[in-house]
Amino acid sequence: MGEAEILDRLFAVIDTRRRERPQNSYVVELLDGGLEAIAAKVREEAEEAIEAAATGDREQTAREIADLLFHTWVLLASSGLKPSEVYAVLEQRFGRSGLEEKAARGASDVG
């Protein structure tokens, strides 16, 4: 199994928690908090990842980015999306310059 497959395995666990709603589940707690709670965690983890990167601590940066990916995957599940939809967007953008891709999206597309 490739290293990147961990993201699909992680999403499968998150989605199972979303559907089965076990007691004492952090994922269920986040989902019950709604978009506002999930977004707050994504913001918090993004800030922590940036702060860790600024210190140059590679291990801490990796841990914080892992936290950010986890919470982003919870956001994905709560939005009814699947990783394959995100992978498709990345695949479409792959090989294009970031500036070219941004211009192609137009001024009305935020992100």
C-alpha distances in whole Angstrom, upper triangle without the diagonal:
4,7,8,7,9,12,11,11,14,16,15,17,19,20,21,23,25,26,26,28,28,30,30,27,27,25,28,30,29,29,33,34,33,32,35,33,29,31,33,29,28,31,31,27,28,31,30,27,30,32,29,28,32,32,30,28,25,23,25,24,21,21,24,21,19,22,23,19,19,23,22,20,23,25,23,23,27,27,26,23,20,17,17,21,20,18,21,23,21,21,24,25,23,25,28,30,30,34,34,31,33,37,35,35,38,40,40,36,35,32
4,5,5,8,10,11,11,13,15,16,18,20,21,22,24,25,26,27,29,29,31,31,27,27,25,28,30,29,29,32,33,32,31,33,32,28,29,31,28,26,29,29,25,25,29,27,24,27,29,26,25,29,30,27,26,22,21,23,22,18,19,21,19,17,20,20,17,18,22,21,19,22,24,22,22,26,26,25,22,19,16,16,19,18,16,18,21,18,18,22,22,20,22,25,27,27,30,31,28,30,33,32,32,35,37,37,33,32,29
4,5,6,8,10,11,12,14,15,17,18,20,21,23,24,26,27,28,28,30,29,25,24,23,26,28,26,27,30,31,30,29,31,29,26,27,28,25,23,25,26,22,22,25,24,21,23,25,23,22,26,26,24,22,18,17,19,18,14,16,18,15,13,17,17,14,15,19,18,17,20,22,20,21,24,25,25,22,19,15,16,19,18,15,19,20,18,18,22,22,20,22,25,26,25,29,30,27,29,32,32,31,34,36,36,32,31,27
4,5,6,8,9,10,12,14,15,16,18,20,21,22,24,25,26,27,29,28,24,23,21,25,26,24,25,28,29,28,26,28,27,23,24,26,23,20,23,24,20,20,23,22,19,22,25,22,21,25,26,24,22,19,18,20,18,14,16,17,14,12,16,15,12,13,17,15,14,17,19,17,18,22,22,21,18,15,12,13,16,14,12,15,17,14,15,18,18,17,19,22,23,22,26,27,24,26,29,28,27,31,32,32,28,27,24
4,5,5,6,9,10,11,13,14,15,17,19,20,21,23,24,24,27,26,23,22,20,23,25,24,24,27,28,27,26,28,27,23,24,26,23,21,25,25,22,22,26,24,22,25,27,25,24,28,29,27,25,22,21,22,21,17,18,19,16,14,17,17,13,14,17,16,13,17,19,16,17,20,21,20,17,14,11,12,15,14,12,15,17,16,16,20,20,19,22,24,26,25,29,29,26,28,31,30,29,32,34,33,30,29,26
4,5,5,6,8,10,11,12,14,15,17,18,20,21,22,22,24,23,20,19,17,20,22,21,21,25,26,25,24,26,24,21,22,24,21,19,22,23,19,20,23,22,19,23,25,23,22,26,27,25,23,20,18,19,18,15,15,16,14,11,13,14,11,11,14,14,12,15,17,16,16,19,20,20,17,14,12,14,17,15,14,18,19,17,18,22,22,21,24,26,27,26,30,31,28,29,32,31,30,33,35,34,30,29,26
4,5,5,6,9,10,10,12,14,15,16,18,20,20,21,23,23,19,18,15,19,21,19,19,22,23,22,21,23,22,18,19,21,18,16,20,20,17,18,21,20,18,21,23,22,22,25,26,25,23,20,19,19,18,14,15,15,13,10,12,12,8,9,12,11,8,12,14,12,13,16,17,16,14,11,8,11,13,12,11,15,16,15,16,19,19,19,22,24,25,24,27,28,25,26,29,28,27,30,31,30,26,25,22
4,5,5,6,9,10,10,12,14,15,16,18,19,20,23,23,19,19,16,19,21,19,19,23,24,22,22,24,23,19,21,23,20,19,22,23,20,21,24,24,22,24,27,25,25,29,30,29,27,24,23,23,21,18,18,19,16,14,15,15,12,11,14,13,10,12,14,12,12,16,16,15,13,9,7,9,12,12,11,14,16,15,16,19,20,20,23,25,27,25,29,29,26,27,30,29,27,31,32,31,27,26,24
4,5,5,6,9,10,11,13,14,15,16,18,18,21,20,17,17,15,17,20,19,19,22,23,23,23,25,23,20,22,24,21,20,23,24,21,22,25,24,22,25,28,26,26,30,30,29,27,24,22,23,22,18,18,19,17,14,15,16,13,11,14,14,11,13,16,14,13,17,18,17,15,12,10,13,16,15,15,18,20,19,20,23,24,23,27,29,30,29,32,33,29,31,34,33,31,34,35,34,31,29,27
4,5,5,6,9,10,11,12,14,15,16,16,19,18,14,14,11,15,17,15,16,19,20,20,20,22,20,16,19,20,17,16,20,20,17,19,22,21,19,23,25,23,24,27,28,27,25,22,20,20,19,16,15,16,14,11,12,13,10,8,11,11,8,10,13,12,11,14,16,15,14,12,10,13,16,15,15,18,20,19,20,23,24,23,27,28,30,28,31,32,29,29,33,32,30,33,34,33,29,27,25
4,5,5,6,8,10,10,12,14,15,16,19,18,15,14,11,14,16,15,14,17,19,18,17,20,19,15,17,19,17,16,19,20,18,19,22,22,20,23,26,25,25,29,30,29,27,25,23,23,21,19,18,18,16,13,13,13,10,8,10,10,6,8,10,9,8,11,13,12,10,8,8,11,13,12,13,16,17,17,19,21,22,22,26,27,29,27,30,31,27,28,31,30,28,31,32,30,26,25,23
4,5,5,6,9,10,11,12,13,14,18,18,15,15,12,14,17,16,15,18,20,20,20,23,21,18,20,22,20,19,23,23,21,22,26,25,24,27,29,28,29,32,33,32,30,28,26,25,25,22,20,21,19,16,16,17,14,12,14,14,10,11,13,12,9,13,15,13,12,10,10,12,14,15,15,18,20,20,21,24,25,25,29,30,32,30,33,34,30,31,34,33,30,34,35,33,29,28,26
4,5,5,6,9,10,10,11,12,14,14,11,12,9,11,14,14,14,17,19,19,19,22,19,17,20,21,18,18,22,22,20,22,25,24,23,27,28,27,28,31,32,31,29,27,24,24,24,21,19,20,19,15,15,16,14,11,13,14,10,10,14,13,10,13,16,15,14,13,13,15,18,18,18,21,23,23,24,27,28,28,31,33,34,32,35,36,33,33,36,35,33,36,37,35,31,30,27
4,5,5,6,9,10,10,11,14,14,10,10,7,9,12,11,10,13,15,15,15,18,16,13,16,18,15,15,19,19,17,19,23,22,21,25,26,26,27,30,31,30,28,26,24,23,23,20,18,18,17,14,13,14,12,9,10,11,8,7,10,10,7,10,12,12,12,11,12,15,16,16,17,20,21,21,23,26,26,27,31,32,33,31,34,34,31,31,34,33,30,33,34,32,29,27,25
4,5,5,6,9,10,12,15,16,12,13,9,10,13,13,11,14,16,15,16,19,17,15,17,20,18,17,21,22,20,22,25,25,24,27,29,29,30,33,34,34,32,30,28,27,26,24,22,22,20,18,17,17,14,12,12,13,9,8,11,9,6,9,11,9,10,9,11,14,15,15,17,19,20,21,23,25,26,27,31,32,33,31,34,34,31,31,34,33,30,33,34,31,28,27,25
4,5,5,6,8,9,13,14,11,13,10,10,14,14,12,15,18,17,18,21,20,17,20,22,20,20,24,24,23,25,28,27,27,30,32,31,32,35,36,36,34,31,29,28,28,25,24,24,23,20,19,20,17,14,15,16,12,11,14,13,10,12,14,13,14,13,14,17,18,19,20,22,24,25,26,28,30,30,34,35,37,35,38,38,34,35,38,36,34,37,37,35,32,31,29
4,5,5,5,6,9,10,7,9,7,6,10,11,10,12,14,15,16,19,17,15,18,20,18,18,22,22,21,23,26,25,25,29,30,29,31,34,35,35,32,31,28,27,27,25,22,22,22,19,17,18,17,13,14,15,12,10,13,13,10,11,14,13,15,14,16,19,20,20,22,24,25,26,28,30,31,32,35,36,38,35,38,39,35,35,39,37,34,37,37,35,32,30,29
4,6,5,9,11,13,10,10,7,6,10,10,7,10,13,12,14,17,15,13,17,19,17,18,21,22,21,23,26,26,26,29,30,30,31,34,35,36,34,32,30,28,28,26,24,23,22,20,18,18,17,14,13,14,12,9,11,11,8,8,11,10,12,13,15,18,18,19,21,23,24,25,27,29,30,31,35,35,36,34,37,37,34,33,36,35,32,35,35,32,29,28,27
4,6,9,12,14,12,14,11,9,13,13,11,12,16,15,17,20,19,17,20,22,21,21,25,25,25,27,29,29,29,32,34,34,35,38,39,39,37,35,33,32,31,29,27,27,26,23,22,22,20,17,17,18,15,12,14,14,10,10,13,11,14,14,16,19,19,21,22,24,25,27,28,30,31,32,36,37,39,36,39,39,36,36,39,37,34,37,37,34,31,30,29
4,6,9,12,10,13,11,9,13,14,12,13,17,17,19,22,20,19,22,24,22,23,27,27,26,28,31,30,31,34,35,35,36,39,40,40,38,36,33,32,32,30,28,27,27,24,22,23,22,18,18,20,17,14,17,17,13,14,17,15,17,17,19,22,23,24,25,27,29,30,31,33,34,35,39,40,41,39,42,43,39,39,42,40,37,40,40,38,35,34,32
4,7,9,8,10,9,6,9,11,10,10,13,14,17,19,17,16,20,21,19,21,24,24,24,26,29,28,29,32,33,33,35,37,38,38,36,35,32,31,31,29,26,26,26,23,21,22,21,17,17,19,16,13,16,16,13,13,16,15,18,18,20,23,24,24,26,28,29,30,32,34,35,36,40,40,42,39,42,43,39,39,42,40,37,40,40,37,34,33,31
4,7,6,10,9,7,10,13,12,12,15,17,20,21,19,18,22,23,21,22,26,25,24,27,30,28,29,33,33,33,35,38,38,38,36,34,32,30,31,29,26,26,26,23,21,23,22,18,18,20,18,15,18,19,16,16,19,19,21,21,22,25,26,27,28,31,32,32,34,36,37,38,42,43,44,41,44,45,41,41,44,43,40,43,43,40,37,36,34
4,5,9,10,8,9,12,13,12,15,17,20,21,18,18,22,22,20,23,26,25,24,27,29,28,29,33,33,33,35,37,38,38,36,35,32,30,31,29,26,26,27,24,22,23,23,19,19,22,20,17,20,21,18,18,21,21,23,24,25,28,29,29,31,34,34,35,37,39,40,40,44,45,46,43,46,47,43,43,46,45,42,44,44,42,39,37,35
4,7,9,8,8,11,13,12,14,17,20,20,17,17,21,20,18,21,24,22,22,25,27,25,27,30,30,29,32,34,34,35,32,32,29,27,28,27,23,23,24,22,19,21,21,18,17,20,19,16,19,21,18,18,22,22,24,24,25,28,29,29,31,34,34,34,37,39,39,40,43,44,44,42,45,46,42,42,45,45,42,44,44,41,38,36,34
4,5,5,6,9,10,11,13,15,17,18,15,14,18,18,16,18,21,20,19,22,24,23,24,27,28,27,29,32,32,33,30,29,26,25,25,24,21,20,21,18,16,18,18,14,14,17,15,12,15,17,15,15,18,19,20,20,21,25,26,25,27,30,30,30,33,35,35,36,39,40,41,38,41,42,39,38,42,41,38,40,40,38,35,33,31
4,5,5,6,9,10,11,13,15,15,12,11,15,15,12,14,17,16,15,19,20,19,20,24,24,24,26,29,29,30,27,26,24,22,22,21,18,17,18,16,13,15,15,11,11,14,13,10,13,16,14,14,17,18,20,20,20,24,24,23,25,28,29,28,31,33,33,34,37,38,38,35,38,40,36,36,39,39,36,38,38,36,33,30,28
4,5,5,6,9,10,11,13,14,11,10,13,14,12,13,16,16,15,18,20,20,20,24,25,24,26,29,29,30,28,27,24,23,22,21,18,17,18,15,13,14,13,10,9,12,10,7,10,12,10,10,14,15,16,16,17,20,21,20,22,25,25,26,28,30,30,31,35,35,36,33,36,37,34,33,36,36,33,35,35,33,30,28,26
4,5,5,6,9,10,12,14,12,11,15,15,14,16,19,19,18,21,23,23,24,27,28,28,30,32,33,34,31,30,28,26,26,25,22,21,21,19,16,17,17,13,12,14,13,10,12,14,11,10,14,15,17,18,19,22,23,22,25,27,27,28,31,32,33,34,37,38,38,36,38,39,36,35,38,38,34,37,36,34,31,29,28
4,5,5,6,9,12,12,9,10,13,13,12,15,17,17,17,20,21,21,23,25,26,26,29,31,31,33,30,30,28,25,25,24,21,20,21,19,16,17,17,14,12,15,14,11,13,15,13,12,16,17,19,20,21,25,25,24,27,29,29,30,32,34,34,35,39,39,39,36,39,40,37,36,39,38,35,37,36,34,31,29,28
4,5,5,7,9,9,6,6,10,10,9,11,14,14,14,17,18,18,20,22,23,24,26,28,29,30,28,28,26,23,23,22,20,18,18,17,14,14,14,12,9,12,12,8,9,12,11,9,13,15,16,18,19,22,22,21,24,26,26,26,29,31,31,32,35,35,36,33,35,36,33,32,35,35,31,33,33,30,28,25,24
4,5,5,8,10,8,7,11,12,11,13,16,16,17,19,21,21,22,25,26,27,28,31,32,33,31,30,28,26,26,25,22,21,20,19,16,16,16,13,11,12,11,8,8,11,9,7,10,12,14,16,17,21,20,20,23,25,25,26,28,30,30,31,35,35,36,33,35,36,32,31,35,34,30,32,32,29,27,25,23
4,5,9,10,8,9,13,13,13,15,18,18,19,21,23,23,25,27,28,29,31,33,34,35,34,33,31,29,28,28,25,23,23,22,19,19,19,16,14,16,15,11,12,15,13,10,13,15,17,19,21,24,24,24,27,28,28,29,32,33,33,35,39,38,39,36,38,39,36,34,37,37,33,35,34,31,29,27,26
4,7,7,5,7,10,10,11,13,15,15,17,19,20,21,23,25,26,27,29,30,32,33,32,32,30,27,27,26,24,22,22,21,18,17,18,16,13,15,15,12,11,15,14,11,13,16,18,20,22,25,24,24,27,29,28,29,32,33,33,34,38,37,38,34,36,38,34,33,36,35,32,33,32,30,27,25,24
4,5,6,6,9,10,11,13,14,16,17,19,20,22,23,25,26,27,29,31,32,34,32,32,31,28,27,27,25,22,22,21,18,17,18,16,13,13,14,11,9,12,12,8,10,13,15,18,20,23,21,21,24,26,25,26,29,30,30,32,35,35,35,32,34,35,31,30,33,32,29,30,29,26,24,22,22
4,6,5,6,8,10,10,12,14,15,16,18,20,21,22,24,25,27,28,30,32,31,30,29,27,25,25,23,21,20,20,17,15,16,15,11,11,13,10,8,11,11,8,9,12,14,17,18,21,19,19,22,24,22,24,27,27,27,29,32,32,32,28,30,31,28,26,29,29,25,26,25,23,21,18,18
4,6,5,6,9,10,11,12,14,15,16,18,20,21,23,24,26,27,29,31,30,30,29,26,25,25,23,20,20,21,17,16,17,16,12,13,15,12,10,14,14,11,12,16,17,20,21,24,22,21,25,26,25,26,29,30,29,31,34,33,33,29,31,32,29,27,30,30,27,28,26,24,22,19,19
4,5,5,6,9,10,11,12,14,16,17,18,20,21,23,24,26,27,29,28,28,27,24,23,23,21,18,19,18,15,14,16,14,10,12,14,11,10,14,14,11,13,16,18,20,21,24,23,22,25,27,26,26,30,31,30,32,35,34,34,31,32,34,31,29,32,32,29,30,29,27,24,22,21
4,5,5,6,9,10,11,12,14,15,16,18,20,21,23,24,26,27,26,26,25,22,21,20,19,16,16,15,12,11,12,11,7,8,10,7,6,10,11,9,11,14,15,17,17,21,20,18,21,23,22,23,26,27,26,28,31,31,31,28,30,31,28,26,30,30,26,28,27,25,22,20,18
4,5,5,6,8,10,10,12,14,15,17,18,20,21,23,25,26,25,25,24,22,20,20,19,16,15,16,13,11,13,12,8,9,11,10,7,11,13,11,12,15,15,18,18,21,20,18,21,23,21,22,25,26,25,27,30,29,29,25,27,29,26,24,27,27,24,25,24,22,20,17,15
4,6,5,6,9,10,11,12,14,15,17,18,20,21,23,25,24,24,24,20,19,20,18,15,15,16,13,11,14,13,10,11,14,12,11,14,16,14,15,19,19,21,21,24,23,21,24,26,24,24,28,29,28,29,32,31,31,27,29,31,28,26,29,30,27,28,26,25,22,19,18
4,5,5,6,8,10,10,12,14,15,16,18,20,21,23,22,21,20,17,16,17,15,12,12,13,9,8,11,10,7,9,11,10,10,13,14,13,15,18,18,20,19,23,22,20,22,25,24,23,27,28,27,28,31,31,30,27,29,31,28,27,30,31,28,29,28,27,24,21,19
4,5,5,6,9,10,10,12,14,15,16,18,20,21,21,20,19,17,15,15,14,11,10,11,9,6,8,9,6,6,10,9,8,11,13,13,14,17,16,17,17,20,19,17,19,22,20,20,23,25,23,24,28,27,26,23,25,27,25,23,26,27,24,26,25,24,21,18,15
4,6,5,6,9,10,11,12,14,15,17,19,20,20,20,20,17,15,16,15,12,12,14,11,8,11,12,9,10,13,13,11,14,17,16,17,20,19,21,20,23,22,19,22,24,22,22,25,26,24,26,28,28,26,23,25,27,25,23,26,27,24,25,24,23,20,17,15
4,5,5,6,9,10,11,12,14,15,17,19,18,19,18,15,14,15,13,10,11,13,10,8,12,12,10,11,15,14,13,17,19,18,19,22,22,23,22,25,25,22,24,27,25,24,28,29,27,28,31,30,29,26,28,30,28,26,29,30,28,29,27,27,24,21,18
4,5,5,6,9,10,10,12,14,15,17,16,16,15,12,11,12,10,6,7,9,6,5,9,9,8,9,13,13,13,15,17,17,19,21,21,21,20,23,23,20,22,25,23,22,25,27,25,26,28,28,27,24,26,29,26,25,29,30,27,29,28,27,24,21,18
4,5,5,6,9,10,11,12,15,16,15,15,16,13,10,12,11,8,7,10,9,6,9,11,10,10,13,14,13,16,18,18,19,22,21,21,19,22,22,18,20,23,21,20,23,25,22,23,26,25,24,21,23,25,23,22,25,26,24,26,25,24,22,18,15
4,5,5,6,9,10,11,13,15,15,15,16,13,11,13,13,9,10,13,11,9,13,14,13,13,17,17,17,19,22,21,22,25,24,25,23,26,25,22,24,27,25,23,27,28,25,26,28,28,26,23,25,27,26,24,27,29,26,27,26,26,24,20,17
4,5,5,6,9,10,11,13,12,13,13,9,8,11,10,6,8,11,9,9,12,14,13,14,17,18,18,20,22,22,23,26,25,25,24,27,27,23,25,28,26,24,28,30,27,27,30,29,28,25,27,30,28,26,30,31,29,31,29,29,27,23,20
4,5,5,6,9,10,11,10,10,11,8,6,8,8,5,6,9,8,7,10,13,12,13,16,17,17,19,22,22,23,26,24,24,22,25,25,21,22,25,24,22,25,27,24,24,26,26,25,22,24,27,25,24,28,29,27,29,28,28,26,22,19
4,5,5,6,9,10,11,11,13,10,8,11,12,8,9,12,12,11,13,16,15,15,19,20,19,21,24,25,25,28,26,26,24,27,26,22,24,26,24,22,26,27,24,24,26,26,24,21,23,26,24,23,26,28,26,28,27,27,25,21,18
4,5,5,7,9,10,11,13,10,8,12,12,9,11,14,13,13,16,18,17,18,21,22,22,24,27,27,28,30,29,29,27,30,29,26,27,30,28,26,29,31,28,28,30,29,27,24,26,29,28,26,30,32,30,31,30,30,28,25,22
4,5,5,7,6,8,9,6,5,9,9,7,9,12,12,12,15,17,17,18,21,22,22,24,26,27,28,31,29,29,26,29,29,26,26,30,28,26,29,31,28,27,29,29,27,25,27,30,29,28,31,33,31,33,32,33,30,27,23
4,5,5,6,7,10,8,5,9,11,9,10,13,14,13,15,18,18,18,21,23,23,24,27,28,29,31,29,28,26,28,28,25,25,28,26,24,27,28,25,25,26,26,24,22,24,27,26,25,29,30,29,31,30,31,28,25,22
4,5,8,10,12,11,9,12,14,12,13,16,17,16,19,21,21,21,24,26,26,27,30,31,31,34,32,32,29,31,31,28,28,31,29,26,29,31,28,27,28,28,26,23,25,28,28,26,29,32,30,32,31,32,29,26,23
4,5,9,11,9,9,12,13,12,14,17,17,17,20,22,22,23,26,27,27,29,32,32,33,36,34,33,31,33,34,30,30,33,32,29,32,34,31,30,31,31,29,27,28,32,31,30,33,35,34,35,34,35,33,30,27
4,6,9,9,8,11,13,13,13,16,17,18,20,22,23,23,26,27,28,29,32,33,33,36,34,33,30,32,33,29,29,32,30,27,30,32,29,28,29,29,27,25,27,31,30,29,32,34,33,35,35,36,33,30,27
4,6,5,6,9,10,11,12,14,15,16,18,20,21,22,24,26,27,28,30,32,33,35,33,32,29,31,32,29,29,32,31,28,30,33,30,29,30,31,29,27,30,33,32,31,34,36,35,37,36,37,34,31,28
4,6,5,6,9,10,10,12,14,15,16,18,20,21,22,24,25,26,28,30,31,33,31,29,26,29,30,26,26,29,28,25,27,30,28,26,27,28,27,25,28,31,30,29,33,34,33,35,35,36,33,30,27
4,5,5,6,9,10,11,13,14,15,17,19,20,21,23,25,26,27,29,30,32,30,28,26,28,30,26,26,30,29,26,28,31,29,28,29,31,29,28,31,33,32,32,35,36,35,37,37,38,35,32,28
4,5,5,6,9,10,11,12,14,15,17,18,20,21,23,24,26,27,29,31,29,28,25,28,29,26,26,30,29,26,29,31,29,28,30,31,30,28,30,33,31,31,34,36,34,36,36,36,33,30,27
4,5,5,6,8,10,10,12,14,15,16,18,20,21,22,24,26,27,29,27,26,23,26,26,23,23,27,26,23,26,28,26,25,27,27,26,24,27,29,28,27,31,32,30,33,32,33,30,27,23
4,6,5,6,9,10,10,12,14,15,16,18,20,21,22,24,25,27,25,24,21,23,24,21,21,25,24,21,24,27,25,23,25,27,26,24,27,29,27,27,31,32,30,33,33,33,30,27,24
4,5,5,6,9,10,11,13,14,15,17,19,20,21,23,24,26,25,23,21,24,25,22,22,26,25,23,26,29,27,26,28,29,29,26,30,32,30,29,33,34,32,34,34,34,31,28,25
4,5,5,6,9,10,11,12,14,15,17,18,20,21,23,25,23,23,20,24,24,21,22,25,24,22,25,27,26,25,28,28,27,25,27,30,28,27,31,32,30,32,31,31,28,25,22
4,5,5,6,9,10,10,12,14,15,16,18,20,21,23,21,20,17,20,21,17,18,22,21,18,21,24,22,21,24,25,24,21,24,27,24,24,28,28,27,29,29,29,25,23,19
4,5,5,6,9,10,11,13,14,15,17,18,20,21,20,18,16,19,20,17,18,21,21,19,22,24,23,22,25,26,26,24,27,29,26,26,30,30,28,31,31,31,27,25,21
4,5,5,6,9,10,11,12,14,15,17,18,20,19,19,17,20,21,18,19,23,22,21,24,26,25,25,28,28,28,25,28,30,28,27,31,31,29,31,31,30,27,24,21
4,5,5,6,9,10,11,12,14,15,16,19,17,17,15,19,19,16,17,20,19,18,21,23,22,22,25,25,25,22,25,27,24,23,27,28,25,27,27,27,23,20,17
4,6,5,6,9,10,10,12,14,15,17,15,14,12,15,16,13,14,17,17,15,18,21,20,20,23,24,24,21,24,26,23,23,27,26,24,27,27,26,23,20,17
4,5,5,6,9,10,11,12,14,16,14,14,12,16,17,14,16,19,19,18,21,23,23,23,26,27,27,25,28,29,26,26,30,29,27,30,30,29,25,23,20
4,5,5,6,9,10,10,12,14,14,14,13,17,17,15,17,20,19,19,22,24,23,24,27,28,28,25,28,29,26,25,29,29,26,28,28,27,23,21,18
4,5,5,6,9,10,11,13,11,12,11,14,14,11,14,17,16,15,19,20,20,21,24,24,24,22,24,26,22,22,25,25,22,25,25,23,20,18,15
4,5,5,6,9,10,11,9,9,8,12,12,10,13,16,15,15,18,20,20,21,24,25,26,23,26,27,24,24,27,26,24,26,27,25,22,20,17
4,5,5,6,9,10,10,11,11,15,15,13,16,19,18,19,22,23,23,24,28,28,29,26,29,30,27,26,29,29,26,28,28,26,23,21,19
4,5,5,6,9,9,10,11,14,13,12,15,17,17,17,21,22,22,23,27,27,27,24,27,28,24,23,27,26,23,25,25,23,20,18,16
4,6,5,7,5,7,8,11,10,9,12,14,14,15,18,19,19,21,24,24,25,23,26,26,22,22,25,24,21,24,24,22,19,17,16
4,5,5,6,7,9,12,11,12,14,16,17,18,20,22,22,24,27,28,29,27,29,30,26,26,29,28,25,27,28,25,22,21,19
4,5,8,10,12,15,14,14,17,19,19,20,23,24,24,26,30,30,31,28,30,31,27,26,29,28,25,27,27,25,22,20,19
4,5,9,11,14,12,12,16,16,16,18,21,21,22,24,28,27,28,26,28,28,24,24,26,25,22,24,24,21,19,17,17
4,7,10,12,10,12,15,16,16,18,20,21,22,24,28,28,29,27,29,29,25,25,28,26,23,25,26,23,21,20,19
4,7,8,7,8,11,12,12,14,16,17,18,20,24,24,26,24,26,26,22,22,25,23,21,23,24,22,19,18,17
4,5,6,7,9,10,12,13,15,16,18,19,23,23,25,24,27,26,23,23,26,24,22,25,26,24,21,21,19
4,5,5,6,9,10,11,12,14,15,16,20,21,23,21,24,24,21,22,25,23,21,24,26,24,21,20,18
4,5,5,6,9,10,10,12,14,15,18,20,22,21,24,23,20,21,24,22,20,24,26,25,21,21,19
4,5,5,7,9,10,11,13,14,18,19,21,19,22,21,18,19,21,19,17,21,23,21,17,18,16
4,5,5,6,9,10,11,12,16,16,18,17,20,19,16,17,20,18,16,19,21,20,16,16,14
4,5,5,6,9,10,10,14,15,17,16,20,19,16,18,20,19,17,21,23,22,19,19,16
4,5,5,6,9,10,13,14,17,16,19,18,15,17,19,17,16,19,22,21,18,18,16
4,5,5,6,9,12,12,14,13,16,15,11,13,16,13,12,16,18,18,14,15,13
4,5,5,6,10,10,12,12,15,14,11,13,16,14,14,17,19,19,16,16,13
4,5,5,8,10,13,13,16,15,12,15,17,15,15,19,22,22,18,19,17
4,6,8,9,12,12,14,13,10,13,14,12,12,16,19,19,16,17,15
4,6,6,8,8,11,10,7,10,12,10,11,14,17,18,15,16,13
4,6,8,9,12,11,9,13,15,13,14,18,20,21,18,19,16
4,7,9,12,10,10,13,15,14,15,18,21,23,20,21,18
4,6,8,6,6,10,11,10,12,15,18,20,17,18,16
4,5,5,6,9,10,11,13,15,17,19,17,18,15
4,5,5,6,9,10,11,13,14,17,14,14,12
4,5,5,6,9,10,11,13,15,14,14,13
4,5,5,6,9,10,13,15,14,15,14
4,5,5,6,9,12,14,11,13,11
4,5,5,7,9,11,9,10,9
4,5,5,8,10,10,11,12
4,5,9,11,10,12,12
4,7,8,6,9,9
4,6,6,9,11
4,6,7,10
4,6,10
4,7
4
